[in-house]
Amino acid sequence: MFKYELMFIVKPDLEEANIKKVGEDMKALVEANEAKVLEFKEMGQRELAYDIKGYKNGYYFLIVIEANNAKAIDEFSRVSLINENIIRHLVVKTDE
């Protein structure tokens, strides 16, 4: 099994319930694609180092997963790119 950290930033101008729904939807997405969620963190709203798509702040989420294959990672990246509420995402493979 490989361990990954998936981080994504949600638009700050959404209602709080919608922000949390985006986070839960992304968590459910990786679970549905054969990955085991080890940790799910809402890191809250933070100031960005530079403007991203016109936003100075963003709501951060971190999901730590274990996966046997890249299916969950590929689907996470694909959905993150087309989801208009996610302004940035990052996938990091951690060393065991």
N, C-alpha and C positions, 0 to 999 in steps of 0.2 A: 504494500500500500504506500502511496505517496501522499504527503501532507502539503496542503496549499493554504495560503492566506488570500482571501478575496476581499478587496476593499472597493467600496463605491461611494460616490457622493451624490446626494439627492438635492434637487432644487430647494432652496430655503423658503421660497414664497408659497409653497403648498401648505394646506392645513395640516396640523399635527397628525390627525388620523390618517390622512393620505400618505404622509411621509412614512409612518409606521407600516402602512399596508404595502408600500413599495419594498421595504426591508423584509417583511414577512413573505412576500411573493418571491423575492430572490432566494430566500432561504428554502422555500418549498420547491423552487425550480431545481436547485442543486440536489436536494433530497430525492426528487423524482427521477434524477439522472444518475442513480447508482452511487451517490456519494454520501458519506456519513458526516454529519455536522458535529464537530467537537466543541465549537464555541461560536456564539452569536452575540455580538456587542453592538449596541447603539452608542456611538461615541459622541453624539450630540452635534450641535451647530458650532462650527469653527470658522475663523477667518481664513480665506484662501491666501496663498503666497502671491498669487497674481489672478487677475480676472479670468474666469473660465465661462465662456458663452455669456458674458455680460454680468456675471454674478461675482460679488466680493466675498460671499459667505456660502457655506454648504453644510448639509447635514450628513455626517459620516457614519458608515456602517462597516463592520468587519465580520467576516465569516471565516472560521478556520475549519477546513474539511479534510477528510481522508478519502482518497479515490484510487481505484485500481487502474482506471483508464482515463483518457482525456475527454470522455463524453460530457461530463458535468462542466468541465472547464470551457470547452468549446461552446456549449449551450449558454453558459453564464456570459461569456464574452459577446456572443451573438445578440442575446436579449439586451445586454447593457448598451450596446451600440444603437439599437433601434428604439429603446425606451426613452421617450422624450423627457421623462422626469429625472433620469440619471445623467449628470453632466460630466462625470469622469469615472473610470473604473481601472483597477489594477489587479493583476494576478501574480502572485509570487509563490514559487515552489520552495518550500523550506527544507533544510537538511535534516535528516534523522540522525 
